[in-house]
Amino acid sequence: MPDLAAVLWDMDGTLVDSEGLWSITMTELAAHLGGELSVATREELTGSSLRRTSATVLREVGLPDDEASVEKAGRWLLDRTHEVFAQGLPWRPGAQAALETVRSAGLATALVTSTYRELTEVALDQIGREWFDVTVCGDEVSATKPDPAPYRRACELLGVDPAACVAVEDSPTGTASAAAAGATVLVVPAGPPVPAGERRAFRDSLEGLTLSDLRLLRSASVG
């Protein structure tokens, strides 16, 4: 059995505590469109793509979700979230130390996020690009999470087999994506509960995470 080849990191809710910021801007988008966003819909959209989020908010407030309306709503949401992200993105507990642990071991790493490139760059300005060998964003793949395409693309860029990787995720959407790609998933929930399933393990936070933990997790899932 090959050793652990790479660690693939989700961003929102996993490395940075940004899901609450997305909640603010999505709620603001709904208000901008003349309506309100329910708690249930917000939770449903955790880890979702920009297009799906924009279309869902439009339907929630009773407006048509045609292509032009979705694009306009998405542009508003991107611009507003850019402003909010630029004010500061706090780390999730233990996230920075976990990145340091993986990087110091010489393992390959990827950032795999549904967030669009222009907004991911704002986040990377704050948390640092040096943590990742490659980054895959939501507007750079044929399909977004929960489709496996983002994680498959990251593994392709790294030149590794998904089965030799651990993905770190916080949401049901992201977990489904990584598992479908063939990676083992370390789930650190930050919002809606993630169901138990094959090739996944759960941890309350990234605090104290070691390289041995990651290797044991992967070997247990495929052994």
Residue frames as a rotation matrix with the C-alpha (Angstrom) as fourth column:
MET 1
0.576 0.817 0.000 0.00
0.817 -0.576 0.000 0.00
0.000 0.000 -1.000 0.00
PRO 2
-0.153 -0.674 0.722 1.54
0.587 -0.650 -0.483 3.37
0.795 0.350 0.495 -1.00
ASP 3
-0.572 -0.140 -0.808 2.26
0.787 -0.370 -0.494 5.91
-0.230 -0.918 0.322 1.70
LEU 4
0.510 0.718 -0.474 0.31
0.595 -0.692 -0.408 9.13
-0.621 -0.074 -0.781 2.15
ALA 5
-0.179 -0.584 0.792 1.13
0.982 -0.159 0.105 11.22
0.065 0.796 0.601 -0.93
ALA 6
-0.770 -0.017 0.638 -0.70
0.150 -0.976 0.156 14.51
0.620 0.216 0.754 -0.37
VAL 7
-0.462 0.676 -0.574 -3.12
0.729 -0.080 -0.680 16.41
-0.506 -0.733 -0.455 1.82
LEU 8
-0.609 0.390 0.690 -5.94
0.500 -0.487 0.716 18.27
0.615 0.782 0.102 0.10
TRP 9
-0.763 0.202 -0.614 -7.46
0.505 -0.406 -0.761 21.17
-0.403 -0.891 0.208 2.02
ASP 10
0.234 0.855 0.463 -10.88
0.870 -0.397 0.293 22.76
0.434 0.334 -0.836 1.72
MET 11
-0.705 -0.533 0.467 -10.85
0.324 -0.829 -0.456 26.46
0.630 -0.171 0.757 2.59
ASP 12
-0.346 0.626 0.698 -14.13
-0.639 -0.703 0.314 27.95
0.687 -0.338 0.643 3.86
GLY 13
0.646 0.660 0.382 -15.03
-0.700 0.314 0.641 26.53
0.303 -0.682 0.665 7.26
THR 14
0.849 -0.412 -0.332 -12.01
0.437 0.900 0.000 24.21
0.299 -0.145 0.943 7.26
LEU 15
-0.203 -0.979 -0.033 -8.95
0.900 -0.173 -0.400 26.45
0.386 -0.111 0.916 7.23
VAL 16
-0.959 -0.080 0.270 -10.60
0.006 -0.964 -0.265 29.84
0.282 -0.253 0.925 7.73
ASP 17
-0.544 0.786 -0.292 -13.69
0.652 0.178 -0.737 30.72
-0.527 -0.592 -0.610 9.73
SER 18
-0.957 0.068 -0.283 -15.48
-0.227 -0.784 0.578 32.24
-0.182 0.618 0.765 6.76
GLU 19
-0.631 0.775 0.038 -18.79
0.674 0.523 0.521 30.38
0.384 0.355 -0.853 6.66
GLY 20
-0.015 0.616 -0.787 -20.25
0.833 -0.428 -0.351 32.98
-0.553 -0.661 -0.507 9.01
LEU 21
-0.561 -0.255 -0.787 -19.08
-0.141 -0.908 0.394 35.70
-0.815 0.332 0.474 6.63
TRP 22
-0.958 0.287 0.000 -20.78
0.079 0.265 0.961 33.94
0.276 0.921 -0.276 3.73
SER 23
-0.291 0.894 -0.341 -23.94
0.957 0.264 -0.124 33.81
-0.020 -0.363 -0.932 5.85
ILE 24
-0.175 0.157 -0.972 -23.78
0.321 -0.924 -0.207 37.58
-0.931 -0.348 0.111 6.25
THR 25
-0.761 -0.209 -0.614 -23.28
-0.413 -0.574 0.707 38.28
-0.500 0.792 0.351 2.56
MET 26
-0.848 0.529 0.030 -25.89
0.397 0.598 0.697 35.78
0.350 0.603 -0.717 1.40
THR 27
-0.109 0.811 -0.575 -28.39
0.920 -0.137 -0.367 37.28
-0.377 -0.569 -0.731 3.83
GLU 28
-0.304 -0.089 -0.948 -27.47
-0.037 -0.994 0.105 40.71
-0.952 0.067 0.299 2.49
LEU 29
-0.993 -0.036 -0.108 -27.98
-0.110 0.067 0.992 39.48
-0.029 0.997 -0.070 -1.07
ALA 30
-0.470 0.881 -0.051 -31.47
0.862 0.471 0.188 38.26
0.190 0.045 -0.981 -0.20
ALA 31
0.073 0.467 -0.881 -32.25
0.632 -0.705 -0.322 41.65
-0.771 -0.534 -0.347 1.37
HIS 32
-0.675 -0.407 -0.615 -30.79
-0.210 -0.694 0.689 43.44
-0.708 0.594 0.383 -1.66
LEU 33
-0.942 0.333 -0.032 -33.19
0.096 0.363 0.927 41.40
0.320 0.870 -0.374 -3.80
GLY 34
-0.419 0.813 0.404 -36.12
-0.739 -0.564 0.369 42.32
0.528 -0.143 0.837 -1.57
GLY 35
0.571 0.662 -0.485 -36.52
-0.266 0.708 0.654 39.18
0.777 -0.245 0.580 0.52
GLU 36
0.326 -0.433 0.840 -35.14
-0.922 0.052 0.385 37.04
-0.210 -0.900 -0.383 3.33
LEU 37
-0.168 -0.479 -0.861 -32.94
-0.537 0.777 -0.327 33.95
0.826 0.408 -0.388 3.46
SER 38
0.828 0.531 0.178 -34.12
-0.449 0.438 0.779 31.14
0.336 -0.725 0.601 5.72
VAL 39
0.139 -0.767 0.626 -31.75
-0.875 0.200 0.440 29.38
-0.463 -0.609 -0.644 8.11
ALA 40
0.452 0.106 0.886 -32.53
0.073 0.985 -0.156 26.05
-0.889 0.135 0.438 6.43
THR 41
0.968 -0.086 0.236 -31.58
0.233 -0.039 -0.972 27.38
0.093 0.996 -0.018 3.00
ARG 42
0.537 -0.823 0.186 -28.38
-0.819 -0.561 -0.117 28.91
0.201 -0.089 -0.976 4.33
GLU 43
0.094 -0.493 0.865 -27.35
-0.593 0.670 0.446 25.59
-0.800 -0.555 -0.229 5.83
GLU 44
0.721 0.256 0.644 -28.22
0.301 0.721 -0.624 23.81
-0.624 0.644 0.443 2.59
LEU 45
0.942 -0.310 0.127 -25.84
-0.022 -0.436 -0.900 26.13
0.335 0.845 -0.418 0.73
THR 46
0.575 -0.782 0.242 -22.80
-0.517 -0.117 0.848 25.43
-0.635 -0.612 -0.472 2.93
GLY 47
-0.308 -0.834 0.458 -19.94
-0.021 0.487 0.873 24.60
-0.951 0.259 -0.168 0.59
SER 48
0.491 0.621 0.611 -22.07
0.599 0.269 -0.754 25.23
-0.633 0.736 -0.239 -2.50
SER 49
-0.447 -0.603 0.660 -21.01
0.894 -0.279 0.350 26.79
-0.027 0.747 0.664 -5.79
LEU 50
-0.842 0.087 -0.533 -21.58
-0.008 -0.989 -0.149 30.46
-0.540 -0.121 0.833 -6.55
ARG 51
-0.790 0.559 -0.252 -24.03
-0.390 -0.140 0.910 29.69
0.473 0.818 0.328 -9.35
ARG 52
-0.318 0.690 -0.651 -26.14
0.591 0.681 0.433 27.34
0.741 -0.247 -0.624 -7.25
THR 53
-0.559 0.065 -0.826 -26.07
0.753 -0.378 -0.539 29.78
-0.347 -0.923 0.163 -4.33
SER 54
-0.913 0.174 -0.370 -27.19
-0.262 -0.943 0.203 32.71
-0.314 0.283 0.907 -6.48
ALA 55
-0.619 0.709 -0.338 -29.96
-0.223 0.254 0.941 30.71
0.753 0.658 0.001 -8.16
THR 56
-0.346 0.480 -0.806 -31.20
0.805 0.593 0.007 29.37
0.481 -0.647 -0.591 -4.83
VAL 57
-0.704 0.062 -0.707 -31.31
0.456 -0.723 -0.518 32.83
-0.544 -0.688 0.481 -3.22
LEU 58
-0.881 0.407 -0.242 -33.24
-0.462 -0.623 0.632 34.18
0.107 0.668 0.736 -6.21
ARG 59
-0.381 0.767 -0.516 -35.83
0.141 0.600 0.787 31.40
0.914 0.227 -0.337 -5.90
GLU 60
-0.516 0.129 -0.847 -36.00
0.850 0.197 -0.488 31.90
0.104 -0.972 -0.211 -2.14
VAL 61
-0.707 0.211 -0.675 -37.04
0.124 -0.903 -0.412 35.53
-0.697 -0.375 0.612 -2.57
GLY 62
0.208 0.937 0.281 -39.48
0.431 0.170 -0.886 34.71
-0.878 0.306 -0.369 -5.37
LEU 63
0.282 -0.186 -0.941 -37.49
-0.711 -0.699 -0.075 35.98
-0.644 0.690 -0.330 -8.34
PRO 64
0.985 0.082 -0.153 -36.72
-0.168 0.668 -0.725 34.16
0.043 0.739 0.672 -11.61
ASP 65
0.353 -0.902 0.248 -33.42
-0.173 0.198 0.965 32.29
-0.919 -0.384 -0.086 -11.78
ASP 66
0.974 -0.047 0.221 -32.69
0.226 0.151 -0.962 32.83
0.012 0.987 0.158 -15.46
GLU 67
0.307 -0.950 0.047 -29.07
0.929 0.289 -0.230 33.01
0.205 0.115 0.972 -16.57
ALA 68
-0.116 -0.347 0.931 -28.83
0.267 -0.913 -0.308 36.81
0.957 0.212 0.198 -16.60
SER 69
0.653 0.437 0.618 -30.38
-0.453 -0.428 0.782 37.14
0.606 -0.791 -0.081 -13.12
VAL 70
0.904 -0.367 -0.219 -28.12
0.424 0.701 0.574 34.45
-0.057 -0.611 0.789 -11.69
GLU 71
0.050 -0.938 0.343 -25.04
0.872 -0.126 -0.473 36.10
0.487 0.323 0.811 -13.17
LYS 72
0.026 0.018 1.000 -26.03
-0.111 -0.994 0.021 39.53
0.994 -0.111 -0.024 -11.81
ALA 73
0.889 0.339 0.308 -26.79
-0.345 0.054 0.937 38.16
0.301 -0.939 0.165 -8.34
GLY 74
0.703 -0.685 -0.189 -23.52
0.711 0.685 0.160 36.22
0.020 -0.247 0.969 -8.34
ARG 75
-0.088 -0.740 0.667 -21.57
0.573 -0.585 -0.574 39.32
0.815 0.331 0.475 -9.27
TRP 76
0.376 0.304 0.875 -23.17
-0.477 -0.746 0.465 41.26
0.794 -0.592 -0.135 -6.41
LEU 77
0.999 0.045 0.017 -22.37
-0.039 0.557 0.830 38.44
0.028 -0.829 0.558 -3.98
LEU 78
0.379 -0.925 0.025 -18.76
0.873 0.348 -0.342 38.20
0.307 0.152 0.939 -5.13
ASP 79
-0.100 -0.422 0.901 -18.20
0.178 -0.898 -0.401 41.94
0.979 0.120 0.165 -4.82
ARG 80
0.573 0.394 0.719 -19.75
-0.589 -0.413 0.695 42.13
0.570 -0.821 -0.005 -1.35
THR 81
0.967 -0.230 -0.112 -17.91
0.251 0.768 0.589 39.05
-0.049 -0.598 0.800 -0.08
HIS 82
0.164 -0.929 0.332 -14.66
0.704 -0.125 -0.699 40.48
0.691 0.349 0.633 -1.43
GLU 83
0.070 -0.075 0.995 -15.20
-0.382 -0.923 -0.043 43.52
0.921 -0.377 -0.093 0.79
VAL 84
0.836 0.330 0.439 -15.94
-0.523 0.233 0.820 41.35
0.169 -0.915 0.368 3.83
PHE 85
0.791 -0.594 -0.149 -13.00
0.595 0.803 -0.044 38.97
0.146 -0.054 0.988 3.27
ALA 86
0.107 -0.803 0.586 -10.62
0.394 -0.507 -0.767 41.91
0.913 0.313 0.263 2.87
GLN 87
0.426 0.128 0.896 -11.44
-0.641 -0.656 0.399 42.99
0.639 -0.744 -0.197 6.42
GLY 88
-0.447 -0.707 0.548 -9.87
-0.895 0.340 -0.290 39.81
0.019 -0.620 -0.785 7.82
LEU 89
0.444 0.511 -0.736 -10.23
-0.479 0.830 0.286 36.04
0.757 0.226 0.613 7.80
PRO 90
0.145 -0.393 0.908 -9.67
-0.966 0.141 0.215 34.25
-0.212 -0.909 -0.360 11.12
TRP 91
-0.653 -0.452 -0.608 -8.08
-0.546 0.837 -0.035 30.81
0.524 0.309 -0.793 11.15
ARG 92
0.638 0.720 -0.271 -10.09
-0.366 0.594 0.716 27.81
0.677 -0.358 0.643 12.26
PRO 93
0.605 -0.412 0.681 -8.72
-0.723 0.074 0.687 26.29
-0.334 -0.908 -0.253 15.50
GLY 94
0.243 -0.642 0.727 -5.51
-0.035 0.743 0.668 24.39
-0.969 -0.188 0.159 14.83
ALA 95
0.924 0.231 0.306 -5.59
0.261 0.203 -0.944 25.01
-0.280 0.952 0.127 11.07
GLN 96
0.704 -0.703 -0.105 -2.36
-0.647 -0.573 -0.503 26.97
0.293 0.422 -0.858 10.71
ALA 97
-0.046 -0.727 0.685 -0.42
-0.847 0.392 0.359 24.50
-0.529 -0.564 -0.634 12.88
ALA 98
0.441 0.272 0.855 -1.84
0.115 0.928 -0.354 21.59
-0.890 0.254 0.378 10.86
LEU 99
0.993 -0.119 -0.009 -0.64
-0.034 -0.212 -0.977 23.20
0.115 0.970 -0.215 7.63
GLU 100
0.334 -0.925 0.182 2.80
-0.936 -0.348 -0.052 23.70
0.111 -0.153 -0.982 9.16
THR 101
0.095 -0.245 0.965 2.90
-0.481 0.838 0.259 20.04
-0.872 -0.488 -0.038 10.22
VAL 102
0.741 0.267 0.616 2.11
0.347 0.632 -0.692 18.81
-0.575 0.727 0.376 6.72
ARG 103
0.915 -0.402 -0.022 4.44
-0.255 -0.537 -0.804 21.26
0.312 0.742 -0.594 4.96
SER 104
0.251 -0.876 0.413 7.38
-0.951 -0.143 0.275 20.53
-0.182 -0.461 -0.868 7.27
ALA 105
0.198 -0.111 0.974 7.01
-0.128 0.982 0.138 16.82
-0.972 -0.152 0.180 6.43
GLY 106
-0.721 -0.566 -0.400 7.47
-0.401 -0.129 0.907 17.61
-0.564 0.815 -0.134 2.74
LEU 107
-0.360 0.675 0.644 4.06
0.671 0.667 -0.324 16.33
-0.649 0.315 -0.693 1.67
ALA 108
-0.873 0.176 0.455 2.37
0.308 -0.524 0.794 17.73
0.379 0.833 0.403 -1.40
THR 109
-0.493 0.729 -0.475 -0.62
0.473 -0.233 -0.849 19.96
-0.730 -0.643 -0.230 -0.69
ALA 110
-0.728 0.363 0.581 -3.55
0.451 -0.385 0.805 21.45
0.516 0.849 0.116 -2.57
LEU 111
-0.721 0.643 -0.258 -6.24
-0.175 -0.530 -0.830 23.96
-0.670 -0.553 0.495 -1.77
VAL 112
-0.836 0.518 0.182 -9.55
0.429 0.409 0.805 22.75
0.343 0.751 -0.564 -3.21
THR 113
-0.691 0.535 -0.486 -12.36
0.181 -0.524 -0.833 25.25
-0.700 -0.663 0.265 -2.84
SER 114
0.000 0.789 0.614 -15.74
0.987 0.100 -0.129 26.06
-0.163 0.606 -0.779 -4.39
THR 115
0.466 0.107 -0.878 -14.90
0.224 -0.974 0.001 29.75
-0.856 -0.197 -0.479 -3.99
TYR 116
0.923 -0.082 0.376 -14.07
0.360 -0.158 -0.919 31.54
0.135 0.984 -0.116 -7.25
ARG 117
0.129 -0.990 0.053 -10.46
0.928 0.101 -0.358 32.42
0.349 0.095 0.932 -8.06
GLU 118
-0.118 -0.224 0.967 -10.81
0.127 -0.970 -0.209 36.17
0.985 0.098 0.143 -7.60
LEU 119
0.657 0.411 0.632 -12.10
-0.560 -0.295 0.774 35.72
0.504 -0.863 0.036 -4.06
THR 120
0.861 -0.428 -0.276 -9.70
0.503 0.796 0.336 32.88
0.076 -0.428 0.901 -3.22
GLU 121
-0.004 -0.905 0.425 -6.85
0.640 -0.330 -0.695 35.27
0.769 0.269 0.580 -4.07
VAL 122
0.220 0.159 0.962 -8.14
-0.509 -0.823 0.252 37.66
0.832 -0.545 -0.101 -1.40
ALA 123
0.969 0.165 0.182 -8.02
-0.243 0.519 0.819 34.83
0.041 -0.838 0.543 1.12
LEU 124
0.605 -0.795 -0.053 -4.56
0.759 0.595 -0.264 33.71
0.242 0.119 0.963 0.01
ASP 125
0.102 -0.527 0.844 -3.29
0.024 -0.847 -0.532 37.26
0.995 0.074 -0.074 0.50
GLN 126
0.393 0.159 0.906 -4.09
-0.820 -0.386 0.423 36.79
0.417 -0.909 -0.022 4.17
ILE 127
0.870 0.017 0.493 -3.40
-0.326 0.771 0.548 33.13
-0.371 -0.637 0.676 4.97
GLY 128
-0.077 -0.992 -0.096 -0.43
-0.690 -0.017 0.724 32.69
-0.720 0.122 -0.683 2.61
ARG 129
0.673 0.264 -0.691 0.17
-0.729 0.395 -0.559 30.94
0.125 0.880 0.459 -0.70
GLU 130
-0.277 -0.950 -0.143 3.23
-0.895 0.310 -0.321 29.11
0.350 0.039 -0.936 0.57
TRP 131
-0.248 0.252 0.935 1.09
-0.658 0.665 -0.354 26.40
-0.711 -0.703 0.001 2.15
PHE 132
0.555 0.678 0.482 -0.09
-0.055 0.608 -0.792 24.99
-0.830 0.413 0.375 -1.18
ASP 133
-0.597 -0.723 0.347 1.57
0.259 0.236 0.937 23.50
-0.759 0.650 0.046 -4.24
VAL 134
-0.841 0.416 0.345 -1.60
0.306 -0.160 0.939 23.97
0.446 0.895 0.008 -6.29
THR 135
-0.664 0.729 -0.167 -4.97
-0.147 -0.347 -0.926 25.64
-0.733 -0.590 0.338 -5.85
VAL 136
-0.815 0.517 0.262 -8.22
0.474 0.334 0.815 24.61
0.334 0.788 -0.517 -7.54
CYS 137
-0.834 0.504 -0.223 -11.14
-0.253 -0.709 -0.658 27.04
-0.490 -0.493 0.719 -7.45
GLY 138
-0.189 0.900 0.393 -14.84
0.246 0.431 -0.868 26.75
-0.950 -0.067 -0.303 -8.20
ASP 139
0.693 0.443 -0.569 -14.66
-0.375 -0.452 -0.809 28.54
-0.616 0.774 -0.147 -11.53
GLU 140
-0.139 -0.858 -0.494 -11.79
-0.969 0.014 0.247 26.38
-0.205 0.513 -0.834 -12.81
VAL 141
-0.870 -0.103 0.482 -13.46
-0.098 0.995 0.037 22.96
-0.483 -0.015 -0.875 -13.02
SER 142
-0.821 0.551 -0.146 -16.18
-0.071 0.155 0.985 21.39
0.566 0.820 -0.088 -15.13
ALA 143
0.359 0.916 -0.181 -18.38
0.152 0.134 0.979 20.75
0.921 -0.379 -0.091 -12.08
THR 144
-0.319 -0.456 0.831 -18.19
-0.679 -0.502 -0.536 21.89
0.661 -0.735 -0.149 -8.47
LYS 145
-0.998 -0.046 -0.052 -18.58
0.009 0.655 -0.756 20.08
0.069 -0.754 -0.653 -5.17
PRO 146
0.360 -0.195 0.912 -20.28
-0.582 0.717 0.383 17.62
-0.729 -0.669 0.144 -4.49
ASP 147
0.962 -0.117 -0.248 -19.03
-0.155 0.513 -0.844 16.44
0.226 0.850 0.475 -7.89
PRO 148
0.660 -0.751 -0.011 -15.58
0.514 0.441 0.736 14.79
-0.548 -0.491 0.677 -7.59
ALA 149
0.690 -0.376 0.619 -14.11
0.573 -0.240 -0.784 16.97
0.443 0.895 0.050 -10.37
PRO 150
0.751 -0.448 0.485 -12.35
-0.523 -0.852 0.023 19.52
0.402 -0.271 -0.874 -8.07
TYR 151
0.509 -0.577 0.639 -10.48
-0.538 0.366 0.759 16.87
-0.672 -0.730 -0.124 -6.10
ARG 152
0.642 -0.284 0.713 -9.66
0.610 0.752 -0.250 14.85
-0.465 0.595 0.656 -9.19
ARG 153
0.796 -0.335 0.504 -8.24
0.204 -0.635 -0.745 17.99
0.570 0.696 -0.437 -10.79
ALA 154
0.661 -0.570 0.488 -6.08
-0.750 -0.486 0.449 18.74
-0.019 -0.663 -0.749 -7.74
CYS 155
0.474 -0.471 0.744 -4.67
-0.066 0.824 0.563 15.21
-0.878 -0.316 0.360 -7.78
GLU 156
0.750 -0.173 0.638 -4.02
0.660 0.236 -0.713 15.48
-0.027 0.956 0.292 -11.51
LEU 157
0.781 -0.451 0.431 -2.07
-0.266 -0.866 -0.424 18.71
0.564 0.217 -0.796 -11.01
LEU 158
0.451 -0.609 0.652 -0.07
-0.827 -0.011 0.562 17.15
-0.335 -0.793 -0.509 -8.16
GLY 159
-0.055 -0.441 -0.896 0.53
-0.745 0.616 -0.258 13.93
0.665 0.653 -0.362 -10.09
VAL 160
-0.870 -0.194 0.454 -0.84
-0.476 0.573 -0.667 11.73
-0.131 -0.796 -0.591 -7.28
ASP 161
-0.593 0.687 -0.420 -3.46
0.318 0.679 0.662 9.01
0.739 0.259 -0.621 -6.94
PRO 162
-0.030 0.651 0.759 -6.53
-0.646 -0.592 0.482 10.24
0.763 -0.475 0.438 -5.01
ALA 163
0.765 0.349 -0.541 -6.46
0.078 0.784 0.616 6.96
0.639 -0.514 0.573 -3.09
ALA 164
-0.038 -0.868 -0.496 -3.10
0.879 0.206 -0.429 8.01
0.474 -0.452 0.755 -1.63
CYS 165
-0.668 -0.163 0.726 -4.48
0.024 -0.980 -0.198 11.33
0.744 -0.115 0.658 -0.35
VAL 166
-0.333 0.620 -0.710 -6.32
0.919 0.045 -0.391 12.67
-0.211 -0.783 -0.585 2.67
ALA 167
-0.375 0.326 0.868 -8.77
0.285 -0.850 0.443 15.52
0.882 0.413 0.226 2.09
VAL 168
-0.770 0.130 -0.624 -9.74
0.596 -0.201 -0.777 17.77
-0.226 -0.971 0.077 4.99
GLU 169
-0.561 0.694 0.450 -13.32
0.182 -0.427 0.886 19.02
0.807 0.579 0.113 4.80
ASP 170
-0.963 0.261 0.062 -16.05
-0.141 -0.296 -0.945 20.54
-0.228 -0.919 0.322 6.96
SER 171
-0.276 0.927 -0.255 -19.28
-0.858 -0.357 -0.368 20.21
-0.432 0.117 0.894 4.94
PRO 172
0.228 0.454 0.862 -21.49
0.035 0.880 -0.473 17.44
-0.973 0.138 0.185 3.55
THR 173
0.954 0.173 -0.246 -20.96
-0.210 -0.203 -0.956 18.85
-0.215 0.964 -0.157 0.04
GLY 174
0.280 -0.938 -0.206 -17.18
-0.939 -0.223 -0.263 18.87
0.200 0.267 -0.943 0.24
THR 175
-0.278 -0.341 0.898 -16.99
-0.630 0.771 0.098 15.51
-0.725 -0.538 -0.429 1.96
ALA 176
0.598 0.581 0.551 -19.09
0.074 0.645 -0.761 13.92
-0.798 0.496 0.343 -0.78
SER 177
0.862 -0.309 -0.402 -16.82
-0.498 -0.365 -0.787 15.45
0.097 0.878 -0.468 -3.43
ALA 178
-0.076 -0.985 0.152 -13.57
-0.997 0.072 -0.031 14.21
0.020 -0.154 -0.988 -1.90
ALA 179
-0.180 0.070 0.981 -14.91
-0.386 0.913 -0.136 10.74
-0.905 -0.403 -0.137 -1.13
ALA 180
0.811 0.548 0.203 -16.30
-0.006 0.355 -0.935 10.36
-0.584 0.757 0.292 -4.66
ALA 181
0.613 -0.671 -0.417 -12.88
-0.752 -0.331 -0.570 11.29
0.245 0.663 -0.708 -6.04
GLY 182
0.623 -0.328 -0.710 -11.38
0.198 0.944 -0.262 8.39
0.756 0.023 0.654 -4.08
ALA 183
-0.405 -0.785 0.469 -9.64
-0.291 -0.376 -0.880 10.27
0.867 -0.493 -0.077 -1.27
THR 184
-0.200 0.277 -0.940 -9.89
0.915 0.395 -0.078 9.50
0.350 -0.876 -0.333 2.42
VAL 185
0.054 0.332 0.942 -11.70
0.073 -0.942 0.328 12.37
0.996 0.051 -0.076 4.15
LEU 186
-0.677 -0.177 -0.714 -10.94
0.732 -0.059 -0.679 13.87
0.078 -0.982 0.170 7.55
VAL 187
0.075 0.827 0.557 -14.17
0.483 -0.519 0.705 15.66
0.873 0.216 -0.438 8.48
VAL 188
-0.783 -0.238 -0.575 -13.97
0.616 -0.426 -0.663 18.58
-0.087 -0.873 0.480 10.91
PRO 189
0.033 0.914 0.405 -17.57
0.924 -0.182 0.337 19.85
0.381 0.363 -0.850 10.95
ALA 190
-0.926 -0.304 -0.222 -18.13
0.363 -0.877 -0.313 23.59
-0.100 -0.371 0.923 11.19
GLY 191
-0.627 0.767 -0.137 -21.82
-0.779 -0.619 0.098 23.80
-0.009 0.168 0.986 10.31
PRO 192
0.466 0.866 -0.182 -24.41
-0.872 0.484 0.074 21.29
0.152 0.124 0.981 9.11
PRO 193
0.214 -0.386 0.897 -23.69
-0.499 0.746 0.441 17.73
-0.840 -0.542 -0.033 10.27
VAL 194
-0.212 -0.376 -0.902 -21.82
-0.952 0.288 0.103 15.45
0.221 0.881 -0.418 7.90
PRO 195
0.803 0.581 0.136 -23.22
-0.596 0.783 0.177 11.91
-0.003 -0.223 0.975 7.67
ALA 196
-0.021 -0.772 0.636 -20.98
-0.484 0.564 0.669 8.97
-0.875 -0.293 -0.385 8.47
GLY 197
0.902 0.308 -0.302 -19.83
-0.407 0.373 -0.834 6.95
-0.144 0.875 0.462 5.50
GLU 198
0.718 -0.647 0.256 -17.08
0.671 0.742 -0.009 5.02
-0.184 0.178 0.967 3.82
ARG 199
-0.032 -0.892 0.451 -13.57
0.891 -0.229 -0.391 6.51
0.452 0.390 0.802 3.61
ARG 200
0.068 0.036 0.997 -14.23
-0.155 -0.987 0.046 9.21
0.985 -0.158 -0.062 6.19
ALA 201
-0.166 -0.144 -0.976 -13.35
0.927 0.315 -0.204 9.88
0.337 -0.938 0.081 9.81
PHE 202
0.603 0.549 0.579 -14.34
0.288 -0.827 0.483 12.67
0.744 -0.124 -0.656 12.16
ARG 203
-0.417 -0.723 -0.551 -12.45
0.874 -0.152 -0.462 15.02
0.250 -0.674 0.695 14.45
ASP 204
0.451 0.670 -0.589 -13.72
0.828 -0.561 -0.005 17.90
-0.334 -0.486 -0.808 16.58
SER 205
0.879 -0.233 -0.415 -10.98
-0.312 -0.941 -0.133 20.29
-0.360 0.247 -0.900 15.45
LEU 206
0.714 -0.690 -0.119 -7.58
0.114 0.282 -0.953 20.40
0.691 0.667 0.280 13.76
GLU 207
0.434 -0.560 0.706 -5.87
-0.869 -0.468 0.162 21.20
0.239 -0.683 -0.690 17.05
GLY 208
0.094 -0.519 0.850 -3.15
-0.687 0.584 0.433 18.70
-0.721 -0.624 -0.301 17.83
LEU 209
0.958 0.286 -0.003 -3.34
-0.191 0.635 -0.749 17.00
-0.212 0.718 0.663 14.43
THR 210
0.031 -0.989 0.147 -0.18
-0.476 0.115 0.872 15.03
-0.879 -0.097 -0.467 13.65
LEU 211
-0.252 -0.225 -0.941 1.25
-0.959 0.191 0.211 13.42
0.132 0.956 -0.263 10.55
SER 212
-0.993 -0.102 0.054 0.79
-0.112 0.968 -0.227 10.04
-0.029 -0.231 -0.972 12.23
ASP 213
-0.312 0.950 0.032 -2.92
-0.091 0.004 -0.996 10.82
-0.946 -0.313 0.085 12.62
LEU 214
0.234 0.390 -0.891 -3.23
-0.870 -0.325 -0.371 11.44
-0.434 0.861 0.263 8.88
ARG 215
-0.565 -0.514 -0.645 -1.28
-0.750 0.647 0.141 8.33
0.345 0.564 -0.751 7.92
LEU 216
-0.929 0.253 0.270 -3.27
0.038 0.791 -0.610 6.14
-0.368 -0.557 -0.745 10.29
LEU 217
-0.048 0.961 -0.274 -6.53
-0.394 -0.270 -0.879 7.59
-0.918 0.066 0.391 9.00
ARG 218
0.111 0.060 -0.992 -5.65
-0.994 -0.017 -0.112 6.78
-0.024 0.998 0.057 5.42
SER 219
-0.792 -0.474 -0.384 -4.33
-0.500 0.865 -0.038 3.30
0.350 0.162 -0.923 6.13
ALA 220
-0.743 0.582 0.330 -7.42
-0.010 0.483 -0.875 2.45
-0.669 -0.654 -0.353 8.18
SER 221
0.112 0.872 -0.477 -9.73
-0.603 -0.322 -0.729 3.54
-0.790 0.369 0.490 5.37
VAL 222
0.363 -0.030 -0.931 -8.07
-0.903 0.235 -0.360 1.44
0.230 0.972 0.058 2.70
GLY 223
-0.664 -0.733 0.147 -6.64
-0.743 0.625 -0.239 -1.41
0.083 -0.268 -0.960 4.73
